[in-house]
Amino acid sequence: MHSITSGRDLHGGLKKYKDLLNENAKLRLDEVTERMRKSRLARQMGQVFHAERIGEDLGGVHEILAADYSDPKGNLGTLSGSLMAQKALEAFKYGVPELARVTTDFSADVGYYGQTEVTRIVVAPQVDTYDATLVNGRPNGWVSLSAVQTTDVSITMSYHLGLPVVFDSNTLAASNRNLFEEQAVMAAYAIGKQLYTLIYGLMTPANFAAYAAVSGAKVPLAYAKFSVPIGDFGRGRLIDLAMAFNLNEVPVQNRTVFLNSPYFAQLSKDPSLVSFFAAQRAPEAVADNELPKVATFVPMEAPNFTTANTTANLVGFAMQCGAIVAKTRVPMDYTAAMPEAQYGRVVLVTDPVTGMSLKNVQYTNHLGGYSESRLEILLGAAVGDTRGGLCITSQ
């Protein structure tokens, strides 16, 4: 943990964050120009959060500092809720590494629950060769043009998630801890769990059937699914998978193989890999839940893979990042329906690195005697380039 005496001004950073937060809270999501301004402010809030390392210092004896800027008396207030959301996004980024392995479309744009939206992924085009053949005295030149290839992916925003964090007046009066901010990791886990559950659920032979039948030189071997007993699973099998992808012109970059724990452990014990990592003086690499790249794939352990996917005998999934697209949007601001009756505040919180945004609704109910900070987000995921995915089964 960095000390607040290290030369950085934590109080100054919190003041900047609060000023941006107050501007953000005055704007409405239902107005296009105000929504654009709100989005820019949310990104600036995230930049301040990262630059000042606020998330690192708000722990231990320093956790109440955020509340000091929310209320001079030290009561928990709206700044704490927004910091909770910001810290949740940072925890999300590191706690759900699977999302770095798929194509993501995250933004602060407003979405609608149940709406189908289109996200475009880019597929590698063919390279052209200059033709110097003379035609009527002039070089033929660049005539064999290959069109830029893109694939439109339709994604239904099928989940509207909300994570309310509520504390009653007795709880708030009994502690000076920053109770709202402490819930950040729980928020990140809940949102991340739902999103990677959606992603894992798409990894089925029915969705990825590009190798199910022989198709010329690009698919010389038919793989409805890639079946391999656990005793035979190792580096050589990943080489076979890489060959299938290479022949079908799947981009080499950003390939991953998700494996359940037994198959990941089997791969980690492959003698050729153990010898290689030992020679590189990095024997600890095989003890992590992510191995260094093997035959163009980054192997990752996915212990909950099969709990989110009931495909018979499924043990893993080899993919290039374009195979699956995950999308998030911000829900419409329901308080705009009756603006005169609104109380509390609605702010956007954005992680400047991933672009993921959350809507943070904060209010106090005086009759019930409680304060609430609620995070909201719309989620969706869909199949992208089917050439870039192949299920691995035990038989």
Long-range contacts (C-beta under 8 A, 24 or more apart in sequence): 1-56, 1-57, 1-59, 1-60, 2-53, 2-56, 2-57, 4-57, 4-62, 8-52, 8-53, 9-52, 10-52, 10-54, 10-57, 10-62, 10-65, 11-65, 11-69, 12-52, 13-48, 13-51, 13-52, 13-54, 14-52, 14-54, 14-65, 14-66, 14-69, 14-79, 15-69, 16-48, 16-52, 17-45, 17-48, 17-49, 17-52, 17-54, 17-79, 17-82, 17-83, 18-69, 18-70, 18-79, 20-44, 20-45, 20-48, 21-45, 21-78, 21-79, 21-82, 21-347, 24-347, 24-348, 25-78, 25-345, 25-346, 25-347, 28-333, 28-336, 28-339, 28-346, 29-110, 29-330, 29-332, 29-333, 29-336, 29-346, 29-348, 29-359, 30-332, 30-333, 30-336, 35-108, 35-110, 38-108, 38-347, 38-348, 39-108, 39-109, 39-348, 39-350, 39-357, 41-348, 42-108, 42-347, 42-348, 42-349, 42-350, 42-357, 43-108, 43-350, 43-352, 45-82, 45-86, 45-349, 45-350, 46-86, 46-89, 46-349, 46-350, 46-351, 46-352, 47-352, 49-83, 49-86, 49-87, 49-90, 50-90, 50-352, 50-353, 54-83, 54-86, 55-83, 55-86, 55-87, 55-90, 58-83, 58-87, 58-178, 58-181, 63-177, 63-178, 63-181, 63-182, 64-176, 64-177, 64-178, 66-178, 66-181, 67-176, 67-178, 74-176, 75-172, 76-167, 76-172, 76-178, 76-179, 76-180, 76-371, 78-345, 78-362, 80-178, 80-180, 80-181, 80-373, 81-165, 81-180, 81-360, 81-362, 81-373, 82-347, 82-349, 82-360, 82-362, 83-181, 83-184, 84-165, 84-180, 84-181, 84-182, 84-183, 84-184, 84-187, 84-373, 85-184, 85-187, 85-349, 85-358, 85-360, 85-373, 85-375, 86-349, 86-351, 87-181, 87-184, 87-185, 88-184, 88-185, 88-187, 88-188, 88-191, 88-358, 88-375, 89-188, 89-349, 89-350, 89-351, 89-354, 89-356, 89-358, 90-188, 90-351, 91-184, 91-185, 91-187, 91-188, 91-189, 92-188, 92-191, 92-192, 92-351, 92-354, 92-356, 93-351, 93-353, 93-354, 93-356, 95-185, 95-188, 95-189, 95-192, 96-188, 96-192, 96-195, 96-196, 97-290, 97-300, 98-196, 98-199, 98-258, 98-300, 98-302, 99-192, 99-195, 99-196, 99-199, 99-326, 99-354, 101-254, 101-256, 101-258, 101-298, 101-300, 101-319, 101-321, 102-199, 102-319, 102-321, 102-323, 102-324, 102-325, 102-326, 103-321, 103-322, 103-324, 103-325, 103-326, 103-384, 104-325, 104-326, 104-327, 104-328, 104-354, 104-355, 105-155, 105-325, 105-326, 105-327, 105-328, 106-327, 106-328, 106-354, 106-355, 106-356, 106-357, 107-328, 107-329, 107-355, 107-357, 108-330, 108-348, 108-350, 108-355, 108-357, 109-329, 109-330, 110-329, 110-330, 110-331, 110-332, 110-333, 111-157, 111-329, 111-330, 111-331, 111-332, 111-378, 112-157, 112-332, 112-378, 113-157, 113-160, 113-331, 113-378, 114-156, 114-157, 114-158, 115-156, 115-157, 116-154, 116-155, 116-156, 116-157, 117-154, 117-155, 117-156, 117-157, 117-327, 117-329, 117-380, 118-152, 118-153, 118-154, 118-155, 119-152, 119-153, 119-155, 119-325, 119-327, 119-382, 120-150, 120-151, 120-152, 120-153, 121-150, 121-151, 121-153, 121-322, 121-325, 121-384, 121-385, 122-148, 122-149, 122-150, 122-322, 123-149, 123-150, 123-151, 123-322, 123-385, 124-149, 124-249, 124-251, 125-149, 151-322, 151-384, 151-385, 153-325, 153-382, 153-383, 153-384, 154-382, 155-325, 155-327, 155-380, 155-381, 155-382, 156-380, 156-382, 157-327, 157-329, 157-378, 157-379, 157-380, 158-198, 158-379, 158-380, 159-194, 159-198, 159-378, 159-379, 159-380, 160-331, 160-376, 160-377, 160-378, 161-190, 161-191, 161-194, 161-376, 161-377, 161-378, 161-379, 162-374, 162-375, 162-376, 163-187, 163-190, 163-191, 163-374, 163-375, 163-376, 164-372, 164-373, 164-374, 165-372, 165-373, 165-374, 166-370, 166-371, 166-372, 167-370, 167-371, 168-368, 168-369, 168-370, 169-369, 169-370, 172-371, 180-371, 180-373, 187-375, 191-358, 191-375, 191-377, 191-379, 194-379, 195-326, 195-328, 195-379, 195-381, 196-308, 197-308, 198-326, 198-379, 198-380, 198-381, 199-324, 199-326, 199-381, 200-258, 200-302, 200-304, 200-305, 200-308, 200-309, 201-308, 201-309, 202-324, 202-381, 202-382, 202-383, 203-258, 203-305, 203-309, 203-311, 203-314, 203-317, 203-319, 203-324, 203-389, 203-391, 204-309, 204-311, 204-391, 205-311, 205-391, 207-383, 207-386, 207-389, 208-323, 208-383, 208-386, 208-389, 208-390, 208-391, 209-386, 210-248, 210-386, 210-387, 210-389, 210-390, 211-244, 211-248, 211-390, 217-247, 218-247, 218-248, 218-249, 219-244, 219-247, 219-248, 220-247, 223-390, 225-390, 225-391, 225-392, 225-393, 226-318, 226-390, 226-391, 226-392, 226-393, 227-313, 227-392, 227-393, 227-394, 227-395, 228-392, 228-393, 228-394, 229-394, 229-395, 230-262, 230-263, 230-266, 230-315, 230-394, 231-266, 233-263, 233-266, 233-267, 234-266, 234-267, 234-270, 234-272, 234-273, 235-267, 235-270, 235-272, 235-273, 235-294, 235-295, 238-267, 238-294, 238-295, 238-296, 238-297, 238-299, 238-318, 239-295, 241-295, 241-297, 241-318, 241-390, 241-392, 242-295, 242-296, 242-297, 244-390, 245-296, 245-318, 245-320, 245-387, 245-388, 245-390, 246-296, 248-387, 249-387, 250-320, 250-385, 250-387, 250-388, 251-320, 251-322, 251-388, 252-296, 253-320, 253-321, 254-320, 254-321, 254-322, 255-296, 255-297, 255-298, 255-318, 255-319, 255-320, 255-321, 256-297, 256-298, 256-299, 256-300, 256-318, 256-319, 256-320, 256-321, 257-297, 257-298, 257-299, 257-300, 257-316, 257-317, 257-318, 257-319, 257-392, 258-300, 258-302, 258-305, 258-316, 258-317, 258-319, 259-299, 259-300, 259-301, 259-302, 259-305, 259-315, 259-316, 259-392, 260-301, 260-302, 260-303, 260-305, 260-306, 260-315, 260-316, 261-301, 261-303, 262-315, 263-315, 263-316, 263-392, 264-289, 264-299, 264-300, 264-301, 264-302, 267-291, 267-294, 267-299, 311-391, 311-393, 312-393, 313-393, 313-394, 313-395, 314-391, 314-392, 314-393, 315-392, 315-393, 315-394, 316-391, 316-392, 317-389, 317-390, 317-391, 317-392, 318-389, 318-390, 318-392, 319-388, 319-389, 319-390, 320-385, 320-387, 320-388, 320-389, 321-388, 322-384, 322-385, 322-388, 323-383, 323-384, 323-385, 323-386, 323-387, 323-388, 323-389, 324-381, 324-382, 324-383, 324-384, 324-389, 325-381, 325-382, 325-383, 325-384, 326-379, 326-380, 326-381, 327-379, 327-380, 327-381, 327-382, 328-356, 328-357, 328-377, 328-378, 328-379, 328-380, 329-377, 329-378, 330-357, 330-358, 330-359, 330-376, 330-377, 330-378, 331-359, 331-376, 331-377, 331-378, 333-359, 335-361
